[in-house]
Amino acid sequence: MARKIEFMDTTLRDAHQSLLATRMKTSEMVPVLEEMDEVGYRAFEMWGGATFDSCMRYLDEDPWERLKTIRKKVKNTKLQMLLRGQNILGYSNYPDDVLELFIKKAIEDGIDVIRVFDALNDPRNLQKSIEIAKKYGAHVQGAISYTTSPVHTVEKYMEFAKSLVDMGVDSICIKDMAGLLTAPMAYEMVKELKKRFSLPVELHSHFTTGLADAAYYAAIEAGADIVDTATSALAYGTSQPAVEPFATMLKDTKELKVELDMKKISMINKHFVKVRENHKDTDVSLKGIDTRVLEAQVPGGMLSNLVSQLKSQNALSRYDDVMKEMPRVRKELGYPPLVTPTSQVVGVQAVLNVLSGERYKIITNETKKYVKGMYGKPPAPIDPDVMKRVLGDEKPITVRPADLLEPALDKLREEIGVLAQSEEDLLSYAIFPQVAKKFLEKKYVARIKVDFDIVDENEKEFPDVTVYPAS
């Protein structure tokens, strides 16, 4: 009997985050949502990641209203979000009371599946989010942030997977942010996961390096149940593999079964071809593949933002220098997987190292927090010289970072006052206070002139970044 392979569609979230700097509007999604709902996808990844920030910061949209709007239109397909563990959707850890209310409201407003990950694969940063999401009835998918380094072995990944299973996840995802997963490694990892754990296994990758299609096929041969794809208009480049050719290929096998309406996908794709035309100003437009990523390990969404950032500084000519600097910084910081927020920590620091003319002449506050241990435990020890330069005589913490945070909701309610007309508004303010306050002022107090400060280009995808001289 043929084994069914399921597809999770990323068009509404990671695809445009990777290719268009997360600028797709809800109004550009609505016209085809009902058709998408009839295709036969396992789920739509349509919320979380950078979409929450981008809705308020660039699109003048309420991210909660996007979720509710899509939920009203999508009746058959599960809605999935990407949650950054204790970081929620921001760039640092949040208190447990904020995390619980956020997950509760996300599920109430329509989320079925929560894919939860931690940039450092630190189980301590995932424990609460998994516990809370299960408490409120979501399917919880534990993600392994995949990368390559001397300390990242298959056995280490399996140990981390066991910690996810022990915490009660319902499925496991190999999350390959930068497209580094080769076919042999995909086969080995999936084979081990299926051998050790009786849970569905999903594979998520980016096509940046050209490896993803082969990795997906090898993973399926090893027993993977689900792969993440995008409609072809928003596929390839720094996005996911395209659903159309991959599903067509699988349909030619006798052992595998694909149940997708390809004619509907073709109609939907025509819509997204037009949508992409609306975003030429933020389109990363990567021609072919970028094998430099095999060394620099830049994830898809980060690459588009890096190009945009360098353009804004009139420094696109330094692109190659930054790509060479990133692996050096990453090694010195203990080989973190490059995914939000560690991708921003490493990426911004690498850019500053190159553009300032002296390595670590300027150190971001986020680099200091990372070295201090406020993001979790690095996979390998941090270079002692870098630690000394960043921290001086301070010592890193050894506890779960969120244990150092006091409950915050009562204080936040008092701060934002009447501008928070709902718990969703309060949560928007809790995660992105400056951006949300401006957004809520415009939303609820239209009579009041709001002074919109121009956001510095350096802060676009890391809005709270601050810099100060090295210790």
C-alpha positions in Angstrom: 0.0 0.0 0.0 1.3 3.4 -1.0 2.4 5.7 1.8 0.9 9.2 1.8 3.2 12.1 1.8 1.8 15.4 3.2 2.7 18.9 2.3 2.7 22.0 4.5 2.4 25.2 2.6 4.6 28.2 3.6 3.4 30.7 1.0 1.6 32.8 3.5 4.5 33.1 5.9 8.1 31.9 5.3 8.0 32.2 1.6 7.4 35.9 1.5 9.4 36.4 4.6 12.4 34.9 2.8 11.8 36.5 -0.6 10.0 39.7 0.0 11.2 40.8 3.4 7.8 39.8 4.9 5.8 42.4 3.0 2.8 40.5 1.7 -0.4 42.1 2.9 -3.5 40.2 4.2 -5.5 41.7 1.3 -3.1 39.9 -1.1 -3.9 36.6 0.6 -7.6 36.7 1.0 -8.7 36.3 -2.7 -7.3 32.7 -2.9 -7.7 31.4 0.7 -10.8 29.4 0.0 -9.2 27.8 -3.1 -6.0 27.1 -1.1 -8.2 25.4 1.6 -9.4 22.9 -1.0 -6.0 21.8 -2.3 -5.3 19.2 0.4 -2.4 20.7 2.3 -1.8 19.4 5.8 -1.4 22.9 7.1 -0.7 26.5 6.2 2.2 28.2 7.9 0.6 31.7 8.0 1.6 33.4 11.2 4.5 33.9 13.5 8.1 34.4 12.6 8.7 38.0 11.4 5.1 38.5 10.2 3.8 39.9 13.5 6.4 42.7 13.7 6.1 43.4 9.9 2.3 43.7 10.0 2.5 46.6 12.5 5.9 48.1 11.4 5.5 48.2 7.7 1.9 47.3 6.6 -0.2 49.2 9.1 -2.0 45.9 9.9 -3.0 44.2 13.1 -1.4 40.7 13.1 -4.2 39.4 15.3 -6.8 40.5 12.7 -4.8 38.7 10.0 -5.1 35.5 12.0 -8.8 35.9 12.6 -9.4 36.8 8.9 -7.6 33.8 7.6 -9.3 31.5 10.1 -12.7 32.7 8.9 -11.8 31.8 5.3 -10.0 28.5 6.0 -12.3 25.7 7.2 -10.5 22.5 6.3 -6.8 23.1 6.6 -4.9 23.5 9.9 -3.4 26.9 10.6 0.2 26.8 11.8 2.5 29.3 13.4 6.2 29.5 14.1 7.0 30.4 17.8 10.4 31.3 19.0 10.0 29.5 22.3 10.6 31.8 25.2 11.3 34.6 22.7 7.7 34.3 21.5 8.0 36.4 18.3 10.6 38.9 19.5 14.3 38.9 19.9 14.8 38.2 23.6 13.2 36.1 26.4 9.8 37.2 27.8 8.4 36.4 31.2 6.3 33.2 31.6 3.0 35.1 32.2 3.4 37.0 28.8 4.2 33.7 27.1 1.1 31.9 28.5 -1.3 34.6 27.5 0.2 34.9 24.1 -0.2 31.2 23.4 -3.7 31.1 24.9 -4.9 33.9 22.6 -3.2 32.6 19.5 -5.0 29.3 19.9 -8.3 31.0 20.7 -8.0 33.1 17.6 -7.4 30.2 15.3 -4.0 28.6 15.5 -4.1 24.7 15.4 -0.4 23.8 15.2 2.5 25.6 17.0 6.0 24.8 15.7 8.3 25.8 18.5 12.0 26.2 18.3 14.9 27.7 20.1 17.8 29.2 18.3 20.4 27.4 20.5 18.4 24.1 20.9 18.4 24.8 24.6 15.5 22.7 26.1 15.2 25.1 29.0 13.9 27.8 26.5 11.2 25.4 25.2 9.8 23.7 28.3 7.2 26.4 29.2 6.0 27.0 25.6 5.5 23.3 25.0 3.7 22.8 28.3 1.4 25.8 27.8 0.6 25.0 24.2 -0.4 21.5 25.1 -2.5 22.8 28.0 -4.6 24.9 25.6 -5.0 22.1 23.1 -2.7 22.9 20.2 -0.7 20.3 18.2 2.9 21.1 19.4 5.7 20.4 16.9 9.2 20.5 18.4 11.8 21.8 15.9 15.4 21.0 15.7 17.4 24.0 14.6 19.8 22.4 12.1 23.3 23.6 11.4 26.7 22.2 10.8 29.8 22.6 13.0 32.3 20.5 14.8 29.9 20.2 17.7 26.7 19.5 15.8 26.5 15.7 15.4 23.6 13.4 14.6 23.8 11.9 18.1 23.7 15.4 19.6 20.6 16.2 17.5 19.0 12.9 18.7 19.7 13.8 22.3 17.9 17.1 21.8 15.0 15.3 20.0 14.6 13.1 23.0 14.3 16.1 25.2 11.5 17.4 23.0 9.7 14.0 23.1 10.1 13.9 26.9 8.5 17.4 27.1 5.5 16.0 25.2 5.7 17.3 21.6 3.3 15.7 19.1 5.6 15.8 16.1 9.2 16.7 15.2 10.5 19.0 12.6 14.1 19.3 11.2 14.3 23.0 10.7 17.0 23.8 8.2 17.0 27.6 8.0 20.0 28.1 5.7 19.6 25.2 3.3 22.6 23.3 4.7 21.0 19.8 4.9 22.5 17.4 2.4 20.6 14.3 1.1 22.8 11.8 3.1 22.4 13.8 6.3 18.7 14.2 5.8 18.4 10.5 5.3 20.4 9.7 8.4 18.7 12.1 10.7 15.1 11.1 9.6 16.1 7.4 9.8 17.3 7.9 13.4 14.3 9.9 14.4 11.8 7.3 13.0 13.8 4.5 14.6 13.8 6.1 18.1 10.5 7.9 18.3 7.0 7.1 17.2 6.1 10.6 16.0 5.5 12.2 12.6 8.6 13.8 11.2 8.5 16.9 9.0 11.3 18.6 7.1 11.7 22.3 6.5 14.5 23.7 4.4 15.4 26.6 2.1 16.5 26.4 -1.5 19.3 29.0 -1.0 22.1 26.5 -1.7 20.3 24.2 -4.1 20.3 21.2 -1.7 16.7 21.2 -0.5 14.9 19.1 -3.2 17.4 16.3 -2.9 17.3 16.5 0.9 13.5 16.3 0.9 13.5 13.3 -1.4 16.1 11.5 0.8 14.1 12.3 3.9 11.0 10.9 2.4 12.8 7.7 1.5 14.0 7.5 5.1 10.4 7.8 6.4 9.6 11.5 6.7 5.9 12.2 6.7 5.6 15.9 5.8 7.7 18.4 3.7 7.4 22.1 3.6 6.9 23.7 0.2 5.6 26.9 -1.4 3.7 27.7 -4.5 6.2 28.2 -7.3 5.7 32.0 -7.6 7.2 32.3 -4.1 9.5 29.3 -4.1 13.2 28.6 -4.7 15.9 31.2 -4.1 15.9 31.8 -0.4 12.4 30.3 0.0 11.3 26.7 0.1 11.2 24.2 -2.8 8.2 24.6 -5.1 5.2 22.3 -4.5 4.3 21.7 -8.1 7.5 19.9 -9.4 8.1 18.1 -6.2 4.6 16.7 -5.9 4.6 15.7 -9.6 7.9 13.8 -9.0 6.5 11.9 -6.1 3.3 11.0 -8.0 5.5 9.0 -10.4 6.5 6.6 -7.6 4.5 3.5 -6.8 5.4 3.5 -3.1 4.3 7.1 -2.4 0.9 8.8 -2.6 0.2 12.5 -3.0 -3.3 13.9 -2.6 -3.1 17.5 -3.8 -5.3 19.2 -6.3 -2.6 20.3 -8.8 -5.1 22.3 -11.0 -6.1 24.4 -8.1 -2.5 25.0 -7.2 -1.9 26.2 -10.8 -4.7 28.7 -10.5 -3.5 29.9 -7.0 0.0 30.3 -8.4 -1.2 32.8 -11.0 -2.5 35.0 -8.2 0.8 34.9 -6.4 2.7 35.7 -9.6 0.8 39.0 -9.6 1.3 39.5 -5.9 5.1 39.2 -6.2 5.0 41.9 -8.9 3.7 44.3 -6.2 6.9 43.9 -4.1 9.8 44.5 -6.5 11.3 47.0 -4.1 11.8 44.4 -1.4 12.3 41.3 -3.6 15.6 39.6 -2.9 15.7 38.4 -6.5 18.4 35.8 -5.9 19.3 34.5 -9.3 20.1 30.8 -9.2 21.7 29.6 -5.9 24.2 31.0 -3.5 26.8 28.4 -2.5 28.6 31.0 -0.3 25.8 30.2 2.2 27.3 26.8 2.7 30.2 28.6 4.5 28.4 31.6 5.9 25.2 29.6 6.8 22.9 32.6 6.4 19.2 31.6 6.6 16.8 32.6 3.8 15.0 35.4 5.6 18.2 36.9 6.9 19.9 37.0 3.4 17.2 39.2 2.0 17.4 41.5 5.0 21.2 41.6 4.8 21.1 42.7 1.2 18.5 45.3 2.0 20.6 46.6 5.0 23.8 46.9 3.0 22.0 48.7 0.2 20.7 51.2 2.7 24.2 51.9 3.9 25.5 52.1 0.3 27.7 49.2 1.2 26.5 46.4 -1.0 30.1 46.1 -2.3 31.0 44.8 1.1 28.6 41.8 0.8 31.4 39.3 0.2 33.4 40.6 3.2 30.3 40.3 5.5 29.7 36.7 4.2 33.3 35.8 5.1 33.0 37.5 8.5 29.9 35.7 9.6 31.4 32.2 10.0 34.3 33.8 11.9 31.9 35.5 14.4 29.8 32.4 14.6 32.8 30.3 15.6 33.8 32.8 18.2 30.3 32.8 19.7 30.2 29.0 20.1 28.7 27.9 16.8 25.0 29.0 17.3 22.6 27.9 14.6 21.8 31.0 12.6 18.1 31.5 13.1 16.2 34.4 14.8 17.5 35.8 17.1 21.0 34.4 16.9 21.1 35.1 13.2 20.6 38.8 13.9 23.2 38.7 16.8 25.8 37.2 14.5 24.7 39.0 11.3 24.6 42.6 12.8 27.9 42.0 14.7 29.5 40.8 11.5 28.3 43.8 9.5 29.6 46.2 12.2 32.9 44.3 12.3 33.3 44.9 8.6 31.9 48.4 8.2 33.6 49.9 11.3 37.0 48.7 10.1 37.9 47.0 13.4 36.5 43.7 14.7 34.4 44.2 17.9 35.2 48.0 17.9 31.4 48.3 18.3 29.5 45.6 20.1 25.7 45.4 20.0 23.7 45.1 23.2 22.4 41.8 21.8 25.9 40.4 21.4 26.5 41.3 25.0 23.2 39.6 26.1 24.1 36.5 24.1 27.6 36.2 25.6 26.1 36.8 29.0 23.9 33.7 28.5 20.6 35.6 28.3 19.6 33.7 25.1 20.6 30.3 26.5 23.6 28.0 26.5 25.7 28.2 23.3 26.4 24.8 21.7 30.2 25.3 22.3 32.2 27.5 24.6 32.6 31.1 23.5 36.1 32.3 22.5 37.7 33.5 25.8 39.2 36.7 24.2 35.8 37.7 22.7 34.1 36.9 26.1 36.6 39.2 27.9 36.2 42.0 25.3 32.4 41.8 25.5 31.8 41.2 29.2 34.9 42.5 30.9 34.8 41.1 34.5 31.2 40.0 34.3 30.3 36.3 34.5 27.7 34.6 32.3 24.6 33.3 33.9 23.9 29.6 34.3 20.2 29.5 35.0 17.2 29.4 32.5 17.2 33.0 31.3 13.5 33.4 31.9 13.9 32.5 35.6 15.5 36.0 36.0 12.4 37.7 34.7 9.5 39.0 36.9 5.9 38.6 35.8 5.2 41.6 33.5 1.5 41.7 32.4 0.2 44.0 35.3 3.0 46.5 34.7 2.4 46.4 30.9 -1.3 47.0 31.4 -0.6 50.0 33.4 1.9 51.4 30.9 -0.2 51.1 27.8 -3.5 52.0 29.5 -6.5 52.6 27.3 -4.6 52.0 24.1 -4.9 48.3 24.8 -8.5 47.6 23.9 -8.0 43.9 24.1 -5.6 41.2 25.4 -4.3 41.0 21.9 -3.4 44.7 21.9 -1.7 44.2 25.3 0.4 41.3 23.9 1.4 43.3 20.8 2.7 46.0 23.2 4.4 43.4 25.4 6.4 42.0 22.5 7.1 45.1 20.5 6.4 48.1 22.8 7.6 51.0 20.6 6.2 49.6 17.3 2.9 48.6 18.9 2.4 51.8 20.7 2.6 53.8 17.5 0.4 51.3 15.7 -2.3 51.4 18.5 -2.2 55.2 18.7 -2.9 55.3 15.0 -5.6 52.5 15.2 -7.5 53.9 18.1 -6.7 57.6 18.4 -6.9 58.8 14.8 -7.6 62.3 15.9 -4.2 62.6 17.6 -1.2 63.4 15.4 1.3 60.6 15.9 5.0 61.4 15.4 6.3 58.5 13.4 10.1 58.4 13.8 12.0 57.1 10.9 13.3 53.6 11.7 17.0 53.4 11.2 17.8 50.8 8.5 20.1 49.0 10.9 17.2 48.3 13.2 14.7 47.1 10.6 14.8 43.4 11.5 16.2 43.9 15.0 14.3 46.9 16.2 15.8 47.1 19.7 19.4 47.0 18.7 21.7 49.4 20.6 25.4 49.8 20.3 28.1 50.9 22.7 31.9 50.7 22.8 33.5 47.4 23.7 34.6 46.7 27.3 
